[in-house]
Amino acid sequence: MLESVLEGELTDHLGHEPGERAEGGRDNYRNGHRSKTVITESGPVEIAVPRDRAGSFEPQLVKKRQRRLGGVDEMVLSRRRKG
């Protein structure tokens, strides 16, 4: 669930869906994922954080250099309700 929210954040950041061409000749595209382990109430969880070529993507759900993630269950449920 965390990974799908992160993918949605990257889609919003880039302005186009995976596999689509960027409009206006923009050069920033998806550039794979990096593995990250975060500590949750349930224990350590390994997630794949998407990245972009320009390195300008700043995830909001799991910020860069963040290792502890509190309130994951509440966070996921609230984002699900919002759509």
Backbone as CSV, one residue per row, in Angstrom:
resi,resn,N_x,N_y,N_z,CA_x,CA_y,CA_z,C_x,C_y,C_z
1,MET,0.818,-1.189,0.000,0.000,0.000,0.000,0.869,1.263,0.000
2,LEU,1.918,1.261,0.801,2.813,2.423,0.841,3.421,2.697,-0.522
3,GLU,3.830,1.638,-1.211,4.474,1.794,-2.514,3.518,2.379,-3.549
4,SER,2.242,1.996,-3.510,1.293,2.541,-4.485,1.032,4.025,-4.224
5,VAL,1.042,4.441,-2.962,0.885,5.863,-2.646,2.109,6.642,-3.130
6,LEU,3.295,6.077,-2.936,4.517,6.726,-3.408,4.524,6.845,-4.935
7,GLU,4.046,5.818,-5.626,3.948,5.873,-7.091,2.998,6.991,-7.511
8,GLY,1.878,7.136,-6.789,0.934,8.212,-7.083,1.552,9.584,-6.867
9,GLU,2.356,9.722,-5.826,3.048,10.980,-5.584,3.999,11.312,-6.729
10,LEU,4.713,10.300,-7.238,5.636,10.535,-8.350,4.864,10.899,-9.618
11,THR,3.728,10.266,-9.849,2.898,10.600,-11.008,2.460,12.057,-10.939
12,ASP,2.032,12.506,-9.754,1.646,13.909,-9.591,2.836,14.830,-9.840
13,HIS,3.987,14.446,-9.345,5.203,15.260,-9.501,5.602,15.393,-10.972
14,LEU,5.555,14.283,-11.702,5.985,14.286,-13.108,4.914,14.831,-14.046
15,GLY,3.659,14.654,-13.673,2.573,15.144,-14.523,2.139,14.187,-15.614
16,HIS,2.576,12.930,-15.547,2.138,11.939,-16.525,2.202,10.544,-15.910
17,GLU,1.379,9.663,-16.442,1.285,8.284,-15.961,2.498,7.472,-16.424
18,PRO,2.774,6.340,-15.760,3.867,5.470,-16.210,3.645,5.020,-17.654
19,GLY,4.670,5.072,-18.447,4.590,4.644,-19.845,4.152,5.725,-20.804
20,GLU,3.640,6.853,-20.302,3.226,7.951,-21.166,4.408,8.874,-21.429
21,ARG,4.352,9.579,-22.562,5.388,10.559,-22.899,5.050,11.864,-22.196
22,ALA,6.051,12.537,-21.707,5.854,13.839,-21.081,5.536,14.865,-22.163
23,GLU,4.599,15.741,-21.866,4.234,16.785,-22.827,5.209,17.950,-22.717
24,GLY,5.378,18.666,-23.791,6.204,19.858,-23.784,7.699,19.594,-23.763
25,GLY,8.117,18.374,-24.074,9.535,18.070,-24.152,10.254,18.032,-22.813
26,ARG,9.520,17.804,-21.734,10.173,17.722,-20.424,11.094,16.508,-20.390
27,ASP,12.195,16.652,-19.698,13.205,15.601,-19.667,13.120,14.699,-18.447
28,ASN,12.276,14.996,-17.498,12.240,14.227,-16.264,11.303,13.030,-16.397
29,TYR,11.840,11.844,-16.190,11.082,10.607,-16.305,11.333,9.740,-15.082
30,ARG,10.569,8.663,-14.967,10.797,7.676,-13.917,12.172,7.038,-14.119
31,ASN,12.802,6.697,-13.002,14.138,6.113,-13.091,14.276,4.976,-12.084
32,GLY,13.347,4.058,-12.103,13.430,2.888,-11.240,13.034,3.167,-9.799
33,HIS,13.550,2.335,-8.917,13.234,2.405,-7.493,14.503,2.212,-6.680
34,ARG,14.443,2.642,-5.443,15.519,2.322,-4.512,14.898,1.650,-3.310
35,SER,15.592,0.725,-2.747,15.112,-0.024,-1.595,15.347,0.791,-0.330
36,LYS,14.367,0.748,0.570,14.483,1.484,1.825,13.784,0.681,2.913
37,THR,14.413,0.579,4.078,13.808,-0.101,5.218,13.361,0.949,6.218
38,VAL,12.072,0.920,6.570,11.539,1.839,7.571,11.047,1.036,8.767
39,ILE,11.125,1.638,9.938,10.679,1.008,11.171,9.251,1.459,11.441
40,THR,8.324,0.506,11.549,6.928,0.805,11.841,6.558,0.178,13.183
41,GLU,5.309,0.391,13.591,4.830,-0.230,14.823,4.875,-1.748,14.736
42,SER,4.769,-2.266,13.520,4.763,-3.715,13.296,6.158,-4.295,13.114
43,GLY,7.183,-3.448,13.106,8.554,-3.903,12.887,9.113,-3.313,11.610
44,PRO,10.320,-3.717,11.212,10.934,-3.184,9.991,10.202,-3.663,8.736
45,VAL,10.040,-2.741,7.805,9.370,-3.037,6.539,10.248,-2.495,5.420
46,GLU,10.525,-3.323,4.415,11.298,-2.879,3.260,10.340,-2.432,2.171
47,ILE,10.563,-1.229,1.645,9.713,-0.687,0.591,10.587,-0.267,-0.585
48,ALA,9.963,-0.159,-1.754,10.643,0.317,-2.959,10.156,1.734,-3.224
49,VAL,11.042,2.695,-3.087,10.709,4.105,-3.282,11.045,4.487,-4.720
50,PRO,10.054,5.000,-5.481,10.333,5.387,-6.862,11.223,6.622,-6.911
51,ARG,11.947,6.771,-8.019,12.792,7.943,-8.180,12.674,8.473,-9.600
52,ASP,13.090,9.705,-9.785,13.057,10.321,-11.106,14.467,10.661,-11.546
53,ARG,14.644,10.885,-12.851,15.982,11.130,-13.403,16.619,12.400,-12.853
54,ALA,15.818,13.431,-12.661,16.363,14.714,-12.218,16.681,14.727,-10.722
55,GLY,16.162,13.760,-9.985,16.390,13.721,-8.546,15.615,14.782,-7.796
56,SER,14.567,15.309,-8.397,13.793,16.381,-7.779,12.562,15.887,-7.017
57,PHE,12.282,14.586,-7.091,11.113,14.029,-6.416,11.366,13.945,-4.913
58,GLU,10.499,14.608,-4.128,10.558,14.581,-2.663,9.291,13.898,-2.160
59,PRO,9.340,12.612,-1.820,8.145,11.930,-1.333,7.631,12.570,-0.051
60,GLN,6.321,12.634,0.107,5.723,13.218,1.296,5.361,12.158,2.333
61,LEU,4.996,10.970,1.885,4.601,9.903,2.803,5.798,9.391,3.594
62,VAL,6.868,9.071,2.913,8.118,8.625,3.538,9.202,9.549,3.010
63,LYS,9.530,10.562,3.767,10.483,11.571,3.320,11.891,11.001,3.192
64,LYS,12.718,11.670,2.429,14.113,11.255,2.282,14.778,11.259,3.650
65,ARG,15.607,10.272,3.897,16.359,10.090,5.142,15.482,9.783,6.354
66,GLN,14.194,9.566,6.159,13.313,9.196,7.270,13.396,7.690,7.483
67,ARG,13.622,7.252,8.699,13.743,5.827,9.013,12.600,5.305,9.860
68,ARG,12.003,6.156,10.677,10.882,5.731,11.515,9.587,6.252,10.915
69,LEU,8.599,5.383,10.882,7.311,5.737,10.293,6.225,5.392,11.296
70,GLY,5.743,6.359,12.007,4.701,6.135,12.998,3.324,6.369,12.413
71,GLY,2.327,5.673,12.942,0.951,5.861,12.498,0.685,5.407,11.086
72,VAL,1.342,4.361,10.654,1.184,3.882,9.276,-0.261,3.490,8.996
73,ASP,-0.872,2.740,9.906,-2.245,2.285,9.680,-3.198,3.465,9.498
74,GLU,-3.086,4.473,10.373,-3.960,5.633,10.270,-3.700,6.417,8.986
75,MET,-2.422,6.532,8.621,-2.027,7.272,7.424,-2.594,6.606,6.163
76,VAL,-2.475,5.291,6.087,-2.956,4.565,4.912,-4.470,4.668,4.813
77,LEU,-5.163,4.507,5.925,-6.620,4.591,5.907,-7.099,5.988,5.510
78,SER,-6.465,7.022,6.007,-6.890,8.377,5.655,-6.654,8.667,4.179
79,ARG,-5.538,8.195,3.622,-5.267,8.408,2.192,-6.244,7.610,1.328
80,ARG,-6.628,6.433,1.797,-7.605,5.622,1.053,-8.942,6.306,0.987
81,ARG,-9.348,6.905,2.107,-10.632,7.612,2.142,-10.644,8.787,1.179
82,LYS,-9.512,9.468,1.053,-9.415,10.639,0.179,-9.389,10.249,-1.302
83,GLY,-9.035,9.002,-1.581,-9.007,8.536,-2.967,-7.645,8.559,-3.495
